[in-house]
Amino acid sequence: MNTLRFSMLALACSALMACSTETTNSENVKTEAIWSKIYVTTTGETSRVIAELNIDGPTGNNIKLTANDKLVAKAANISQVMSEDEELFDVDYRAIFDVTSGGTLFTVDFTRAAENKTLTTTMNLPRPFEIITPQKNQSYSVNDELTLSWTPGTEDDTQFESKLTIECKKNDGDSFFVYVNNEQLTDDGTQVIDLSSIEELKDTAINTRQECSAEFYLARTRPGTVDPGYASGSSAKAVQERYSDKFEIRLRN
């Protein structure tokens, strides 16, 4: 059983990671200079394969595939050419598969037409799981111990993490967010959080007459295998992720 009392982070707003908004055509970049972040993620209905390509590292120029370069994702004997997706000046490539079973092997082949070479990245989905508690609309006092439970895993090559997001209202009506993260959670099916230890919930700016809304995010992750032809620091992973139903935290009894 995991007990979390003091590992927490309160944020007033979302922090944005530094990244480039510039784009370079792939035909102008040597393969060994291409950094990749390739991953497959599922919430249990479909699986999304996402590939991000940049020059040298995550903050380098985005790479746009040109000159017959392409990314092809494969799973369960199905192949798809990955489609470009541009959002908030960031370019990545995506494919969606109707397969979510644990143990499913995903591959992403990056073909460089001019260099006549293909880089292959592999990922294997972890075992799926379900969140058992908390349940929808369940209510907790800020002085309670909150028990998160899920169907535990039995795989030694995966990592498990939880993120609790709490949204309260401030006296001026604005939202106040509290985040409680555990990035190295033991995958044994239970985590206990002492709500009274979350100092951020005692902030005098919070309107204690209104309940706070909360939900958990859980992720079971297995590292993938990156083709050594990519630039140093490239990564790959496969993730089973779930969100709990919303529940409430009362700040006064």
Salt bridges, closest charged atoms under 4 A:
ASP69 OD2 - ARG112 NH2 3.12
GLU84 OE1 - LYS64 NZ 2.81
ASP85 OD2 - ARG94 NE 3.80
ASP92 OD1 - ARG94 NE 3.07
ASP109 OD2 - LYS74 NZ 3.08
GLU115 OE2 - ARG112 NH1 3.58
GLU115 OE1 - LYS117 NZ 3.43
GLU130 OE2 - ARG242 NE 3.93
GLU145 OE2 - ARG5 NH2 3.61
GLU155 OE2 - ARG222 NH2 3.02
ASP157 OD2 - ARG222 NE 2.88
GLU161 OE1 - LYS163 NZ 3.95
ASP187 OD2 - ARG220 NE 2.76
ASP194 OD2 - ARG5 NH1 2.89
GLU199 OE2 - LYS202 NZ 3.31
